[in-house]
Amino acid sequence: MKRILLAAVSLVTLISCLSVARADDGYRLWLKYDLISNPRKLDEYRAAIKAFLVEGNSPTIEAARHELHIGLDGLLGAKIPEVSRLDKNDILIVGTYRHSPLFEGMKVRSKLDRIGPEGFLIFTEKIDGKSATVVTANTDIGVLYGVFRFLRMLQTEQDIRNLDIVSFPRIKLRMLDHWDNLNGTVERGYAGFSIWNWHTLPIYIKPRYIDYARANASIGINGAVLNNVNADPRIMTRHYLVKVAALAEVFRPYGIKVYLCANFDAPILLGDLKTANPLDPKVQDWWKEKVKEIYSYIPDFGGFLVKANSEGQPGPSDYGLTQADGANLLANAIRPYGGIVMWRAFVYTYNAKDRAKQAYEIFKPLDGKFASNVLLQIKNGPLDFQPREPFSPLFGAMPHTNLMMEFQITMEYLGQGTSTVFLAPLFKETLESDTYAKGKGSTVAKVIDGSLDGHTLTGIAGVSNIGADRDWTGNEFGQSSWYAFGRLAWNPNLTSKEIANEWIRMTFSNREDVIKPIERIMLQSREDVVNYMDPLGLNMIFGYNNHYGPGPWVDWSSHPDWNSTYYHRADSVGVGFDRTKTGSDAVSQYNPPLDKEFGSLKRCPDKFLLWFHHVPWKYKMKHGETLWDDICYHYYAGVDSVREMQKIWNSLKGKIDYAEWNSERMYLEIQEHEAVWWRNACVLYFQTFSKMPIPKGLPKPDKTLKYYEGLKFPNAPGTW
Ligand code: BDP
């Protein structure tokens, strides 16, 4: 703890230096705590918080105290004293609710019963005739969450009079999954190397580790998987476990548990066993011993995440056993310690008739067969983090299994590190999708928050976009999706607009003439990228392996389903994957009435048209134009929108920090270039099948298809 406090002190120094620096480099994320610029609000807050009083002294309460010191001093521009007695008016009182004279008389018991171990209350109270603002909870971590929320209210210039806030998370495990390798690289990471410096751990605690924990706690994230799902088994050896333990110690006060990706073959690779067969008693004993060892270093270790029998990873099918047999092996070993297993549903073979159907076919028959401490972690769509996919039908098909969501925050398929794409609308689209599992209103959100089927072990994971880049995410807008993920994990009912608004206020400014234009950019950004990459349900047409840029022509992989042509199926008749009854029949994996709706060419929503149907080029779309023309219009509209984003952004010059403005200006320039590249390459490629002209009025591509096909990017980031 001493080490952590020392590092925290250096952080305070760092923050005070940064707050006077003119150029903002994005390091402080949404926790800038700069002086409130609106004089009226500043006066109001200064009058309401003349001092603060913190009850308790656990490491978590210390973290809350530290945050109040830097937060209040920074925002209010004055040293706000910490007091130990309530002898003045206008004091902020912070502490876990207990039977003490301080809390006596506050009528909060019934509210505390509703908020569980992580929720909090913030309210205005009169105590002995003195006015106070109170942040309290059942636990210390609830208090810390409440403190972050209170500071956010100041950061976003909310009214803090007459407060009565009751807040608690809807989902139990709110996880960031890091695809970080032990050599410091990050799979699909576009913000530099891993933030974990395995070489200097466990002794060297970078201030960044603490700031990582602060940022996560500020949005309620309570778990971190530290290593890549394509797992190097050595993470489970003593050499690394002491390093993992050091990180766990840093994160503990902030309510964040550590988890590790386990390699299913670890008993062979680390333990000299000849098999990893889950039914072999020696294998079972090996896992029990390994788990015991892990807990000896990290007493509150969270558990394992496992990718098995997928993309070359070992797993239970190697022994003719089911995915449940594999998951339960680890679950049994870890159960005595209260740990859990997150077992991924991203399992497929390379030559299926329709890869999108495989996870359902493998996992649906196993419903009810997983141990109670297993969660099945399902990617949002049936394929693989595409700019747009329908929700995975598994969410509507396994009522007797704990199902958790896996989103990708890192933008492998959405322009990677340089594009501006706010992901809240993508997350919301999935969460709000209706599975119809128990009739209308059975949304994915209700499946994963456990309310639909009465599950209490619930979870949501986001594949992190964080790296060692100074601004954490490569492009500052990447921070907004990390932020959005945490906020939605806490409360899936928040709207994209609410989240964007909060983030803009904390990151750039509370001025309406800044908020509105940036909100416009953010809320539209995901649809724009869909338009210029994958309109109308197209998908998986990316550059080979690095997934950078367009590659609809890719057809050379020996794995049929790693070819773009497998997905778009363009031919002289039309384009799209026929997943109707007469095609692969993937539609039947959806509950009625979705099976019929998706299966009908007329009723299928345009956004999923080519996902479910092979449609003739001359097919008349809803507005009367041909499919071919509509595809072109989408691609061109996507580029126009990026140019519109540039215009809006340029108008903000002088209204926000110059360094931040200029950085985004340059990123948008890259994005414009890439959007044109996507549009031209795709339109030219699909034109070789449609043989139809680009609609009148749209400019012709200035380069040939051959030119685009010839582009090579051997060192594109993220692929390791
Ligand atoms: C794919 C990525 C690959 C990951 C895989 C996974 O391209 O790097 O290992 O997902 O989720 O999208 O396991």
Residues whose N, C-alpha, C, O or C-beta is under 5 A from the ligand:
A	BS01	BDP	V229 D384
